[in-house]
């Protein structure tokens, strides 16, 4: 999954402080040379994050090899704080707030869905 912020249809940087607030407390391994962060959630779930934090911003975030449950709750919390969306290849774009829809590229708007918890993300993933 990819996480991106959009402004008027164009990719825009995400605030690094939102990333650090949500994910840094859960980081148990990091490889800065690869922009790699491994997180462990309170329920035992894990995920690999790839994010280059530079000058207080992120251009994008990729999450892979992730568990359902608390990891996806963290993701939803992050996209809300960062005003970002989740891009699921071959599936709907996930919005944290309905107002984000107008900032998406036109081709992503119609199929975008609002998520409020990790369980919502799980349901969308199961339907793809």
ZIWOSUL-V735684 format. One record per residue. N is the residue number from 1. RES is the residue in three letters. SS is DSSP state (a for helix, b for strand, c for the rest). NEAR is the number of other ideal C-beta (glycine too) atoms within 10 Angstrom. Layout:
BEGIN
N_RES_SS_NEAR ; N_RES_SS_NEAR
END
This chain:
BEGIN
1_UNK_c_18 ; 2_UNK_b_16 ; 3_UNK_b_22 ; 4_UNK_b_21 ; 5_UNK_b_23 ; 6_UNK_b_20 ; 7_UNK_b_11 ; 8_UNK_c_9 ; 9_UNK_c_14 ; 10_UNK_b_9 ; 11_UNK_b_12 ; 12_UNK_b_15 ; 13_UNK_c_16 ; 14_UNK_b_24 ; 15_UNK_b_16 ; 16_UNK_a_17 ; 17_UNK_a_14 ; 18_UNK_a_19 ; 19_UNK_a_23 ; 20_UNK_a_14 ; 21_UNK_a_14 ; 22_UNK_a_20 ; 23_UNK_a_21 ; 24_UNK_a_13 ; 25_UNK_a_10 ; 26_UNK_a_19 ; 27_UNK_b_13 ; 28_UNK_b_9 ; 29_UNK_b_11 ; 30_UNK_b_14 ; 31_UNK_b_10 ; 32_UNK_a_9 ; 33_UNK_a_6 ; 34_UNK_a_9 ; 35_UNK_c_16 ; 36_UNK_b_14 ; 37_UNK_b_23 ; 38_UNK_b_15 ; 39_UNK_b_24 ; 40_UNK_b_16 ; 41_UNK_c_18 ; 42_UNK_c_12 ; 43_UNK_c_11 ; 44_UNK_c_10 ; 45_UNK_c_19 ; 46_UNK_b_16 ; 47_UNK_b_22 ; 48_UNK_b_14 ; 49_UNK_b_25 ; 50_UNK_b_15 ; 51_UNK_c_19 ; 52_UNK_c_14 ; 53_UNK_c_18 ; 54_UNK_b_11 ; 55_UNK_c_7 ; 56_UNK_c_11 ; 57_UNK_b_16 ; 58_UNK_b_23 ; 59_UNK_c_14 ; 60_UNK_c_16 ; 61_UNK_b_26 ; 62_UNK_b_14 ; 63_UNK_b_22 ; 64_UNK_b_10 ; 65_UNK_c_9 ; 66_UNK_c_20 ; 67_UNK_c_16 ; 68_UNK_c_15 ; 69_UNK_c_16 ; 70_UNK_a_19 ; 71_UNK_a_24 ; 72_UNK_a_25 ; 73_UNK_a_20 ; 74_UNK_a_23 ; 75_UNK_a_26 ; 76_UNK_a_20 ; 77_UNK_a_17 ; 78_UNK_a_22 ; 79_UNK_a_26 ; 80_UNK_a_17 ; 81_UNK_a_16 ; 82_UNK_a_24 ; 83_UNK_c_18 ; 84_UNK_c_27 ; 85_UNK_b_24 ; 86_UNK_b_26 ; 87_UNK_b_19 ; 88_UNK_c_16 ; 89_UNK_c_7 ; 90_UNK_c_5 ; 91_UNK_c_15 ; 92_UNK_c_18 ; 93_UNK_c_23 ; 94_UNK_b_24 ; 95_UNK_b_23 ; 96_UNK_c_21 ; 97_UNK_c_12 ; 98_UNK_a_9 ; 99_UNK_a_9 ; 100_UNK_a_22 ; 101_UNK_a_17 ; 102_UNK_a_10 ; 103_UNK_a_18 ; 104_UNK_c_20 ; 105_UNK_c_12 ; 106_UNK_a_7 ; 107_UNK_a_9 ; 108_UNK_a_17 ; 109_UNK_a_15 ; 110_UNK_c_10 ; 111_UNK_c_10 ; 112_UNK_c_18 ; 113_UNK_b_17 ; 114_UNK_b_12 ; 115_UNK_c_23 ; 116_UNK_c_12 ; 117_UNK_c_12 ; 118_UNK_a_21 ; 119_UNK_a_13 ; 120_UNK_a_16 ; 121_UNK_a_24 ; 122_UNK_a_14 ; 123_UNK_a_12 ; 124_UNK_a_16 ; 125_UNK_a_16 ; 126_UNK_a_8 ; 127_UNK_a_9 ; 128_UNK_c_9
END
